[in-house]
Amino acid sequence: MVHRLRRFAADHWVLAIALIVLLYLFVPIGVVAAMSFREARNNAPYTLDNFKFTLDNWKHPFGVPGIQEAFLLSVTIALVATVGATILGTLMSFALARHSFRGRGATNTLIFLPMATPEIVMGSSLLALFVASGVPLGFWTVVIAHIMFCLSFVVVTVKARLAGLDPRLREAAMDLYADERQTFMRVTLPLVMPGIVAAALLSFSLSFDDFIVTNFNSGTSVTFPMFVWGASQRGIPAQINVIGTAMFLVSFLIVLIGQLPRLRRRAR
């Protein structure tokens, strides 16, 4: 019996560590979800002590003044930044992966700089650029800033997908008398699309979640992370936990839907 337990532990220790790490990561999310059902009370400490269950927070997720405007602004900025970063990043990925040109190596190196640069450095640099150029701070300065730091993640993600493609598929399409446009639309693009979608989802998450760069370049605009930061000075309302939990559930649902085709193929 002891020998079997030792053998089981030796064969599954990696899985055990992975489960422990996942539990460690999901505990804060579980606390946020639990606090979303906590009855709001004036001057009550932000703890699970004396927890009283209620659904009122979920019935009125925008019951706090200013939270709806901040949430919609963050979603709008994230959508615009995602579209811009995904289009530009995809075009850059194809250029870097499929074409040789002078400065290609330097460009590949520069792509990683926004990912490695601290956000406070990027935020202050963009602020100095906008102020020196006379650009008023607001919605579009935040969008430009978000596109800049999301662009690197899009390029890296899509480029990795392109690097994994079998070039013989494109050559086979050309041998079957498909022109460049048909080959791209019917062969290359469908194969690269999972990487593009993954890059877009990553860009949306990064943009919606950003606080440091946004705080430097937002002017009088208040995004959802900035609203949370301001609310934390007075006491975090339960509606913030509701929105956070809902965003997590939506993200989990998107990932689950993306895995369904793979699960169906395994089941066959």
C-alpha positions in Angstrom: 0.0 0.0 0.0 2.8 2.4 0.9 4.6 1.5 -2.3 1.5 2.3 -4.3 1.1 5.7 -2.6 4.7 6.6 -3.3 4.4 5.6 -6.9 1.2 7.5 -7.3 2.8 10.6 -5.7 5.9 10.2 -8.0 3.7 10.0 -11.1 1.4 12.9 -10.2 3.5 15.4 -8.3 3.6 17.8 -11.2 -0.2 17.7 -11.4 -0.5 18.3 -7.7 1.8 21.3 -7.9 -0.2 22.6 -10.8 -3.5 22.3 -8.9 -2.0 24.0 -5.9 -0.9 26.9 -8.0 -4.3 27.2 -9.7 -5.9 27.1 -6.3 -3.6 29.9 -5.2 -4.6 32.0 -8.2 -8.3 31.4 -7.9 -8.7 32.1 -4.2 -8.7 35.9 -4.7 -11.3 35.5 -7.5 -13.4 33.4 -5.2 -13.2 36.1 -2.5 -14.3 38.7 -5.0 -17.2 36.6 -6.1 -18.3 36.0 -2.5 -18.1 39.7 -1.7 -20.4 40.4 -4.6 -23.2 38.8 -2.7 -22.4 40.6 0.6 -25.0 43.0 1.8 -23.7 46.6 1.6 -23.6 48.4 5.0 -22.4 51.8 5.9 -19.0 51.9 7.5 -18.8 48.1 7.4 -15.2 46.7 7.1 -14.3 45.0 3.8 -14.2 41.5 5.2 -16.2 38.3 5.2 -17.0 38.7 8.9 -20.7 38.9 9.6 -21.4 38.0 6.0 -25.1 38.5 5.0 -26.1 37.1 1.6 -28.1 39.3 -0.8 -28.8 39.5 -4.5 -29.5 43.2 -4.5 -25.9 43.9 -5.8 -26.5 41.7 -8.9 -29.9 43.2 -9.5 -28.4 46.7 -9.5 -24.8 46.4 -10.7 -24.6 50.1 -11.6 -26.3 51.3 -8.4 -23.2 53.4 -7.5 -23.0 56.9 -9.1 -20.4 57.1 -11.8 -19.7 53.4 -12.0 -21.7 52.8 -15.2 -20.0 55.7 -17.0 -16.6 54.5 -16.0 -17.4 50.9 -17.0 -18.8 51.9 -20.5 -15.8 54.2 -21.1 -13.3 51.3 -20.3 -15.2 48.9 -22.6 -15.3 51.5 -25.4 -11.6 52.3 -25.1 -10.7 48.6 -24.9 -12.8 47.8 -28.0 -11.3 50.6 -30.1 -7.7 49.9 -28.9 -8.2 46.2 -29.6 -9.4 46.8 -33.1 -6.5 49.2 -33.8 -3.8 47.0 -32.2 -5.1 43.8 -33.8 -5.1 45.2 -37.3 -1.7 46.9 -37.1 -0.2 44.0 -35.2 -1.4 41.4 -37.7 0.0 43.4 -40.6 3.3 43.8 -38.8 3.4 40.1 -38.0 2.9 39.1 -41.7 5.6 41.6 -42.7 8.1 40.3 -40.2 7.3 36.6 -40.7 7.0 36.5 -44.5 9.3 39.2 -45.9 13.0 40.0 -45.6 13.9 43.7 -45.5 16.7 45.9 -44.2 16.2 46.5 -40.4 14.1 43.4 -39.9 16.3 42.2 -36.9 16.2 45.6 -35.3 12.4 45.8 -35.7 12.0 42.4 -34.1 14.0 43.7 -31.1 12.1 47.0 -30.9 8.8 45.0 -30.8 9.7 43.7 -27.3 10.6 47.1 -25.8 7.0 48.1 -24.9 6.6 44.7 -23.2 9.8 45.1 -21.2 9.4 48.8 -20.4 7.8 49.6 -17.0 4.4 51.1 -17.4 5.2 54.1 -15.3 8.0 54.9 -17.8 5.7 54.4 -20.8 2.9 56.4 -19.2 5.1 59.4 -18.3 6.8 59.3 -21.7 3.5 59.4 -23.6 2.3 62.2 -21.3 5.4 64.2 -22.1 4.8 63.6 -25.8 1.2 64.6 -25.8 1.8 67.7 -23.7 4.8 68.8 -25.9 2.6 68.2 -29.0 -0.3 70.2 -27.6 -2.7 67.2 -27.7 -5.5 67.5 -25.2 -5.6 64.6 -22.8 -8.8 62.5 -22.9 -10.4 59.6 -24.7 -8.1 59.5 -27.8 -4.9 59.9 -25.9 -5.8 56.9 -23.8 -6.7 54.9 -26.9 -3.4 55.7 -28.6 -1.5 54.8 -25.4 -3.3 51.4 -25.2 -2.7 50.6 -28.9 1.0 51.2 -28.3 1.4 48.8 -25.5 -1.1 46.2 -26.9 0.7 46.2 -30.3 3.7 44.2 -29.1 1.5 41.5 -27.6 -0.5 41.2 -30.8 2.7 40.9 -32.9 4.3 38.3 -30.7 1.1 36.2 -30.6 0.2 36.3 -34.3 3.9 35.9 -35.3 4.2 32.7 -33.2 1.1 31.4 -35.0 2.6 32.2 -38.4 5.9 30.5 -37.5 4.0 27.3 -36.7 2.3 27.1 -40.0 3.4 24.5 -42.6 4.6 26.4 -45.7 3.6 23.4 -47.8 -0.1 24.2 -47.3 0.4 27.5 -49.0 2.4 25.9 -51.8 -0.2 23.2 -52.3 -2.9 25.9 -52.7 -0.8 27.7 -55.3 -0.2 24.4 -57.1 -3.9 24.0 -57.3 -4.1 27.3 -59.3 -5.2 29.5 -56.4 -3.9 33.0 -56.7 -2.4 35.1 -53.9 -5.7 36.4 -52.7 -7.5 33.1 -52.7 -4.6 31.4 -50.9 -4.6 34.1 -48.2 -8.4 34.1 -47.7 -9.0 30.4 -47.9 -5.8 28.9 -46.4 -3.6 31.3 -44.6 -6.1 33.5 -42.8 -8.3 30.6 -41.4 -5.1 29.0 -40.1 -3.9 32.2 -38.5 -7.3 33.3 -37.2 -7.0 31.5 -33.8 -3.8 33.5 -33.1 -5.5 36.7 -34.2 -8.5 36.0 -31.9 -6.2 35.2 -29.0 -4.3 38.4 -29.6 -7.5 40.4 -29.7 -8.8 38.9 -26.5 -5.4 39.6 -24.8 -5.4 43.2 -26.0 -8.9 43.7 -24.7 -8.0 42.4 -21.3 -4.8 44.5 -21.1 -6.6 47.6 -22.2 -9.6 47.2 -19.9 -7.4 46.4 -16.9 -4.7 49.1 -17.4 -4.4 51.8 -14.7 -0.9 53.3 -14.7 -0.6 54.3 -18.3 -4.3 55.4 -18.3 -3.8 57.5 -15.2 -1.1 59.5 -16.9 -2.9 60.2 -20.1 -6.6 60.2 -19.3 -7.1 63.9 -18.3 -10.5 64.3 -16.8 -11.8 60.9 -18.1 -12.4 58.2 -15.5 -12.1 54.6 -16.6 -13.2 51.7 -14.5 -9.8 50.9 -12.9 -9.5 54.5 -12.0 -13.0 54.5 -10.5 -12.0 51.4 -8.4 -8.9 53.1 -7.2 -10.8 56.2 -6.2 -13.5 54.1 -4.5 -10.9 52.2 -2.5 -10.1 55.4 -0.7 -13.6 55.5 0.8 -14.6 51.9 0.8 -15.1 49.6 -2.2 -18.8 49.1 -3.1 -20.1 45.6 -3.7 -21.0 46.5 -7.3 -17.3 46.6 -8.2 -17.2 42.9 -7.1 -20.2 42.2 -9.2 -18.7 43.7 -12.4 -15.4 41.9 -11.7 -17.1 38.6 -11.2 -19.2 39.1 -14.3 -16.1 39.9 -16.4 -14.4 36.8 -15.2 -17.4 34.6 -16.0 -17.6 36.1 -19.5 -13.8 35.5 -20.1 -14.2 31.9 -18.8 -17.2 31.3 -21.1 -15.2 32.6 -24.1 -12.3 30.3 -23.3 -14.7 27.4 -22.8 -16.4 28.0 -26.1 -13.0 28.1 -27.8 -12.1 24.7 -26.4 -15.4 23.0 -27.5 -14.2 22.1 -31.0 -11.0 20.5 -29.6 -13.1 18.5 -27.0 -15.4 17.3 -29.8 -12.5 16.1 -31.9 -11.1 14.2 -29.0 -14.5 12.6 -28.3 -14.7 11.2 -31.8 
